[in-house]
């Protein structure tokens, strides 16, 4: 894969943990996964922790943390933390098309811009 492309098919083997807490007013469930990377320094394992809510059953999340049975509200990989600051439209339905191949940053920008134009022009 070229460095200018993003593989949106990347999936983790999520393990749902029997731990719950409220984050930003949403009932969230904890999930964990291990990301294994190999480079010139060797093999590394990074623990990823996500808190998702089934109140917004989209399967989306920040970065490539997708595939859980709800929207990821908070995610942590190492020292990097992603979180939802605000959700403006809770009735918004999430749709996505699973891509078979990698796509370029330009294609991602076009998809995003088309989606935003459709959202604001409805």
N, C-alpha and C positions, 0 to 999 in steps of 0.2 A: 504494500500500500504506500502511496506517495504521502509525504508529510503534509501536503495541502488538502488531504481528504480526511473525512471523519467517518469512522465505522459506526453507524448508528445501530448495528445489529448486536453490539457487544451486550452480553447478558451475564449476570452473576447467578450463582447457585445460592439463592437466598435461604436463610434459615430463620423462620419466624420464632421469636422468643416470647415466652409467656410473661411479658412485662408491658405495662400500659402506663401512660401518663397523659395529661392534658397539656397541649402546646398551642398557644394562640387561640384557645377556645375550642380546639378540636380534640376528640378522643383519639389518641395515637397508639399504635402498636409498634414494638421494636422488631427490627430485622437486622441480621448480620450476614456478611459475606466476606470471603477472603479473595483478594486480587493477587495473583501471582505474576510477577514480571521478571524477565531475564534481560540483562544487558551485559556490557563488558565488565561490570563489577561483580556480577554473579546473579544468583536467584534471590528474589525478595518477596516476602508476603506482606501485604497491607490489609489490615482489618478495616472493613467499611461498616459503619453503623447507620441505619436509617430509621426514622420514625415516620410512619405513614398513617393516613386516616382513610377508613373505608367510607366515611361520610362524603368524600369526593372520590368516587371509584374510577379514577382515570388510568392508573398504571404509570403515570409520568413522574419525573423527578429531575433534579438538577444534574448537570453533567450527563453521564450515561447511567445513572442510577434509576433504571426503569424495570418494569416487570413485576412489581409488587401489586397486590390487589387494592391499591388506593394511592392517592396523591402523596408523594413524599413531602413532608412538612419540614423535616430537618435531616441533614445527612452529614456525616463526619468521616473523613478519610485522612488519617494521620492528624496533622495540625490544622487541616483545612476544614472549615465548617460552612455548610450551605444551609440557609433557612428561608422560609417563607415569611416575608415581612407583612404582607397584606394580600388578601384576596378580595378583589373589588366586585366580582360578579359570581356569586355562588351557584347561579343557575346555568352558568356556561357549560356546555357539553363539550367534552374533549373528543376529537377524532384524529386518528392518525392512520397512515398507510404504511404498512411494514415494507421497507425497501429491501430488495434482494442484493443490491450492490452498494458499494461506498459512494458517497456523493461529495461534491466539492463544496467549499465554503461559499462560492458564488451561488450554487444551487440552493444551499440552506438559506441564504439571504433572500433569494427569490421566493422560496416557499414561505418564509416568515412574512415578507412584505405583502404577498398575495393574501395570506391569512389575516393580516392586520387590516388590509383594505376591505376584505369581505366583512370583517367584524364591525368596522366603523361605518360601513355603507349599508348595513342591514336596517 
